[in-house]
Amino acid sequence: MKKALSIIAVLALVAVLGVALVACVPSDPDKAVANLKEAGYITTVAKASDGIGVQYGLEAAYGKGCIATVGGTYVSTGGGGMINLVYFDSVENAKAYWDTIKDNEVDEGWKAARSGKVVYAGTEAAVKAVG
């Protein structure tokens, strides 16, 4: 009985840690930019609130309710890769966009997912850096 409880406790801990690792993308574009810059990434930002959304066609490119995009590229030797985050005004709009792209294939070592109002894709190292 004690052995079974120990196994269940370990499995529960692994599940909790797995959720914590997956839900690491900042819900604020400015925080994502700060995290990427701190990790040595060069970033690009387009925000609808800055009037840039109209110029770059955020909604045309990403769908209804897109409020910002953040891109990060690691330019130093040793890798790190790149990431693109697309921020939406609601979970529903993020989910609608995710549903249109989730079946696209990603390269090995890349991750694509939705976390709340954010849809992102990038190398594993970049996803870790943004969190």
ZADO-1210 file (C-alpha; in nm, 4 decimals, padded with zeros to 6 digits):
<atoms>
<atom x="00.0000" y="00.0000" z="00.0000" code="MET" pos="1"/>
<atom x="00.2805" y="00.2436" z="00.0877" code="LYS" pos="2"/>
<atom x="00.4572" y="00.1646" z="-00.2389" code="LYS" pos="3"/>
<atom x="00.1413" y="00.2362" z="-00.4395" code="ALA" pos="4"/>
<atom x="00.0917" y="00.5704" z="-00.2610" code="LEU" pos="5"/>
<atom x="00.4541" y="00.6621" z="-00.3277" code="SER" pos="6"/>
<atom x="00.4134" y="00.5885" z="-00.6981" code="ILE" pos="7"/>
<atom x="00.0930" y="00.7927" z="-00.7144" code="ILE" pos="8"/>
<atom x="00.2629" y="01.0839" z="-00.5356" code="ALA" pos="9"/>
<atom x="00.5557" y="01.0784" z="-00.7793" code="VAL" pos="10"/>
<atom x="00.3212" y="01.0656" z="-01.0807" code="LEU" pos="11"/>
<atom x="00.1203" y="01.3577" z="-00.9432" code="ALA" pos="12"/>
<atom x="00.4390" y="01.5596" z="-00.8947" code="LEU" pos="13"/>
<atom x="00.5508" y="01.4865" z="-01.2500" code="VAL" pos="14"/>
<atom x="00.2097" y="01.5964" z="-01.3819" code="ALA" pos="15"/>
<atom x="00.2211" y="01.9238" z="-01.1868" code="VAL" pos="16"/>
<atom x="00.5748" y="01.9987" z="-01.3069" code="LEU" pos="17"/>
<atom x="00.4728" y="01.9206" z="-01.6641" code="GLY" pos="18"/>
<atom x="00.1884" y="02.1721" z="-01.6473" code="VAL" pos="19"/>
<atom x="00.4198" y="02.4335" z="-01.4963" code="ALA" pos="20"/>
<atom x="00.6728" y="02.3871" z="-01.7765" code="LEU" pos="21"/>
<atom x="00.4128" y="02.4102" z="-02.0524" code="VAL" pos="22"/>
<atom x="00.2409" y="02.7216" z="-01.9146" code="ALA" pos="23"/>
<atom x="00.5488" y="02.9434" z="-01.9200" code="CYS" pos="24"/>
<atom x="00.4712" y="03.1953" z="-02.1950" code="VAL" pos="25"/>
<atom x="00.4119" y="03.5475" z="-02.0563" code="PRO" pos="26"/>
<atom x="00.0640" y="03.6864" z="-02.1156" code="SER" pos="27"/>
<atom x="00.2133" y="04.0365" z="-02.1580" code="ASP" pos="28"/>
<atom x="00.4057" y="04.1132" z="-02.4804" code="PRO" pos="29"/>
<atom x="00.6334" y="04.3583" z="-02.2970" code="ASP" pos="30"/>
<atom x="00.7338" y="04.0866" z="-02.0492" code="LYS" pos="31"/>
<atom x="00.8082" y="03.8488" z="-02.3371" code="ALA" pos="32"/>
<atom x="01.0314" y="04.1131" z="-02.4971" code="VAL" pos="33"/>
<atom x="01.2127" y="04.1764" z="-02.1677" code="ALA" pos="34"/>
<atom x="01.2719" y="03.8034" z="-02.1122" code="ASN" pos="35"/>
<atom x="01.4017" y="03.7528" z="-02.4651" code="LEU" pos="36"/>
<atom x="01.6334" y="04.0550" z="-02.4486" code="LYS" pos="37"/>
<atom x="01.7703" y="03.9346" z="-02.1142" code="GLU" pos="38"/>
<atom x="01.8458" y="03.5968" z="-02.2748" code="ALA" pos="39"/>
<atom x="02.0362" y="03.7635" z="-02.5617" code="GLY" pos="40"/>
<atom x="01.7667" y="03.7676" z="-02.8308" code="TYR" pos="41"/>
<atom x="01.7060" y="04.0480" z="-03.0786" code="ILE" pos="42"/>
<atom x="01.3342" y="04.1233" z="-03.0718" code="THR" pos="43"/>
<atom x="01.0726" y="04.2744" z="-03.2996" code="THR" pos="44"/>
<atom x="00.7341" y="04.3953" z="-03.1809" code="VAL" pos="45"/>
<atom x="00.4194" y="04.5056" z="-03.3605" code="ALA" pos="46"/>
<atom x="00.1282" y="04.6298" z="-03.1485" code="LYS" pos="47"/>
<atom x="-00.2139" y="04.7282" z="-03.2711" code="ALA" pos="48"/>
<atom x="-00.2319" y="04.9855" z="-02.9889" code="SER" pos="49"/>
<atom x="00.0666" y="05.1688" z="-03.1396" code="ASP" pos="50"/>
<atom x="-00.1069" y="05.2011" z="-03.4751" code="GLY" pos="51"/>
<atom x="00.1378" y="04.9456" z="-03.6125" code="ILE" pos="52"/>
<atom x="-00.1355" y="04.6854" z="-03.6304" code="GLY" pos="53"/>
<atom x="-00.2974" y="04.8607" z="-03.9224" code="VAL" pos="54"/>
<atom x="00.0359" y="04.9143" z="-04.0961" code="GLN" pos="55"/>
<atom x="00.1430" y="04.5528" z="-04.0693" code="TYR" pos="56"/>
<atom x="-00.2059" y="04.4089" z="-04.1057" code="GLY" pos="57"/>
<atom x="-00.2067" y="04.2085" z="-03.7832" code="LEU" pos="58"/>
<atom x="-00.5686" y="04.1047" z="-03.8187" code="GLU" pos="59"/>
<atom x="-00.5254" y="04.0257" z="-04.1865" code="ALA" pos="60"/>
<atom x="-00.2273" y="03.8049" z="-04.1091" code="ALA" pos="61"/>
<atom x="-00.3403" y="03.6477" z="-03.7839" code="TYR" pos="62"/>
<atom x="-00.7157" y="03.6872" z="-03.7665" code="GLY" pos="63"/>
<atom x="-00.9719" y="03.8621" z="-03.5505" code="LYS" pos="64"/>
<atom x="-00.8567" y="04.0208" z="-03.2275" code="GLY" pos="65"/>
<atom x="-00.4810" y="04.0114" z="-03.2830" code="CYS" pos="66"/>
<atom x="-00.3315" y="04.2848" z="-03.0658" code="ILE" pos="67"/>
<atom x="00.0442" y="04.2226" z="-03.0931" code="ALA" pos="68"/>
<atom x="00.3198" y="04.0023" z="-03.2235" code="THR" pos="69"/>
<atom x="00.6623" y="03.9480" z="-03.0708" code="VAL" pos="70"/>
<atom x="00.9497" y="03.7875" z="-03.2551" code="GLY" pos="71"/>
<atom x="01.2849" y="03.6886" z="-03.1143" code="GLY" pos="72"/>
<atom x="01.6028" y="03.5717" z="-03.2862" code="THR" pos="73"/>
<atom x="01.9182" y="03.4554" z="-03.1128" code="TYR" pos="74"/>
<atom x="02.2191" y="03.5738" z="-03.3085" code="VAL" pos="75"/>
<atom x="02.5091" y="03.4531" z="-03.0966" code="SER" pos="76"/>
<atom x="02.6970" y="03.1317" z="-03.1620" code="THR" pos="77"/>
<atom x="02.5759" y="02.8269" z="-02.9778" code="GLY" pos="78"/>
<atom x="02.2188" y="02.8352" z="-03.0974" code="GLY" pos="79"/>
<atom x="01.9073" y="02.9467" z="-02.9208" code="GLY" pos="80"/>
<atom x="01.6991" y="02.9784" z="-03.2323" code="GLY" pos="81"/>
<atom x="01.3925" y="03.1894" z="-03.2795" code="MET" pos="82"/>
<atom x="01.0341" y="03.2366" z="-03.1641" code="ILE" pos="83"/>
<atom x="00.7185" y="03.4138" z="-03.2738" code="ASN" pos="84"/>
<atom x="00.4365" y="03.4934" z="-03.0305" code="LEU" pos="85"/>
<atom x="00.0956" y="03.6190" z="-03.1435" code="VAL" pos="86"/>
<atom x="-00.1171" y="03.7912" z="-02.8766" code="TYR" pos="87"/>
<atom x="-00.4966" y="03.8133" z="-02.8935" code="PHE" pos="88"/>
<atom x="-00.7584" y="04.0132" z="-02.7055" code="ASP" pos="89"/>
<atom x="-00.9419" y="03.6983" z="-02.5925" code="SER" pos="90"/>
<atom x="-00.8908" y="03.3273" z="-02.5405" code="VAL" pos="91"/>
<atom x="-01.1638" y="03.2611" z="-02.7973" code="GLU" pos="92"/>
<atom x="-00.9807" y="03.4542" z="-03.0703" code="ASN" pos="93"/>
<atom x="-00.6500" y="03.2858" z="-02.9841" code="ALA" pos="94"/>
<atom x="-00.8197" y="02.9467" z="-02.9978" code="LYS" pos="95"/>
<atom x="-00.9778" y="03.0275" z="-03.3350" code="ALA" pos="96"/>
<atom x="-00.6361" y="03.1169" z="-03.4768" code="TYR" pos="97"/>
<atom x="-00.4735" y="02.8119" z="-03.3172" code="TRP" pos="98"/>
<atom x="-00.7407" y="02.5888" z="-03.4708" code="ASP" pos="99"/>
<atom x="-00.6444" y="02.7147" z="-03.8178" code="THR" pos="100"/>
<atom x="-00.2719" y="02.6417" z="-03.7773" code="ILE" pos="101"/>
<atom x="-00.2398" y="02.3603" z="-03.5219" code="LYS" pos="102"/>
<atom x="-00.2157" y="02.0881" z="-03.7859" code="ASP" pos="103"/>
<atom x="00.0812" y="02.2508" z="-03.9593" code="ASN" pos="104"/>
<atom x="00.3995" y="02.0503" z="-03.9218" code="GLU" pos="105"/>
<atom x="00.6861" y="02.1907" z="-03.7199" code="VAL" pos="106"/>
<atom x="01.0508" y="02.0971" z="-03.7508" code="ASP" pos="107"/>
<atom x="01.2162" y="01.8696" z="-03.4999" code="GLU" pos="108"/>
<atom x="01.3297" y="02.0728" z="-03.2002" code="GLY" pos="109"/>
<atom x="01.0463" y="02.3225" z="-03.2493" code="TRP" pos="110"/>
<atom x="00.7334" y="02.3682" z="-03.0445" code="LYS" pos="111"/>
<atom x="00.4031" y="02.5279" z="-03.1401" code="ALA" pos="112"/>
<atom x="00.1193" y="02.5741" z="-02.8923" code="ALA" pos="113"/>
<atom x="-00.1478" y="02.8019" z="-02.7493" code="ARG" pos="114"/>
<atom x="-00.1338" y="02.9304" z="-02.3927" code="SER" pos="115"/>
<atom x="-00.4372" y="03.1368" z="-02.2967" code="GLY" pos="116"/>
<atom x="-00.4475" y="03.4391" z="-02.5293" code="LYS" pos="117"/>
<atom x="-00.1094" y="03.3614" z="-02.6875" code="VAL" pos="118"/>
<atom x="-00.0215" y="03.1390" z="-02.9834" code="VAL" pos="119"/>
<atom x="00.3488" y="03.0733" z="-03.0256" code="TYR" pos="120"/>
<atom x="00.5982" y="02.8733" z="-03.2263" code="ALA" pos="121"/>
<atom x="00.9712" y="02.8490" z="-03.1874" code="GLY" pos="122"/>
<atom x="01.2719" y="02.6416" z="-03.1000" code="THR" pos="123"/>
<atom x="01.2671" y="02.4714" z="-02.7626" code="GLU" pos="124"/>
<atom x="01.5490" y="02.6972" z="-02.6405" code="ALA" pos="125"/>
<atom x="01.3566" y="03.0117" z="-02.7407" code="ALA" pos="126"/>
<atom x="01.0359" y="02.8910" z="-02.5741" code="VAL" pos="127"/>
<atom x="01.2349" y="02.8323" z="-02.2566" code="LYS" pos="128"/>
<atom x="01.3995" y="03.1790" z="-02.2819" code="ALA" pos="129"/>
<atom x="01.0706" y="03.3627" z="-02.3235" code="VAL" pos="130"/>
<atom x="00.9217" y="03.2024" z="-02.0116" code="GLY" pos="131"/>
</atoms>
